[in-house]
């Protein structure tokens, strides 16, 4: 992309590992605490569009550049001068971010290395698994600059609805430990241990059958959208049957049975 005749710097740093089975994304705007501007959203959407048809990639991990923030939310400098209809259009980006991330077949692991505020908090909530270092904080501080945010997602992702309301209404931030206690985060680690903890989770995922993993994510996402457990169970059974038909299932089950056959037989 060119801006004023020069090549614009990308807002994302993207790399592949394990023969493309893992894609790492770093939001590379540390000077703006990795705030999301229109260009950042465009680059993320382009990546998600590519991953939709990428059968190799099983895991996508997202973190923030530098050591100050995971993502500080929308770039206030960019949106402060917008007209109301333009602001509404910009906010559509966060909805699209959440929708596209939940629709990905890949398991998305957020490695939260600092503040996750506003759209940054939504980025964490859109992920399937969240690893946070102990310095991380989560907030929907939009109310403090005269707008609002978090009312759609926080009550769905926090186990404490009163805390969700307080965060939306006052802009209160919560620590990584609180976020873990109320279900927003899977694991909390030290700042020095975040990369290792994230990589351990990635290794666990990459060792699992990719097809079944993608279907399991789909079962979670689709099941969350239906009103009762029976409907969710039916979705699970449909997708479990699809997993059963995959070649990897037959190979894994045969390997399991072979190990079982090699065990010493019990004597009566």
Number of C-alpha atoms within 10 A of each C-alpha: 9 8 8 6 7 8 9 11 11 14 22 22 14 15 11 13 10 10 9 15 17 22 20 18 20 19 24 22 22 18 11 17 23 29 28 26 20 13 14 20 19 15 14 19 17 11 14 19 13 10 18 14 11 14 13 14 22 25 22 24 22 23 24 29 23 17 13 18 28 33 33 27 27 24 18 14 10 13 16 10 10 12 10 10 9 12 13 11 12 18 15 11 19 20 14 13 20 18 12 16 21 21 16 19 24 30 25 24 23 25 25 32 27 26 28 28 26 25 27 26 24 26 20 28 22 23 19 19 19 24 26 34 23 20 19 25 23 28 27 30 23 21 16 13 10 7 8 15 20 24 14 11 15 23 16 15 18 19 15 14 14 11 16 23 16 13 23 25 18 14 23 17 20 17 17 26 19 15 22 18 15 17 14 23 23 15 22 22 19 14 16 11 14 20 19 11 19 22 15 12 16 19 13 10 16 18 8 12 15 21 18 18 19 18 20 18 20 20 20 15 15 16 19 14 10 12 9 10 11 11 15 18 13 13 18 19 13 13 19 15 12 13 20 13 11 13 10 15 15 13 11 13 11 12 12 11 11 11 10 11 10 8 8 7 8 5 4 3
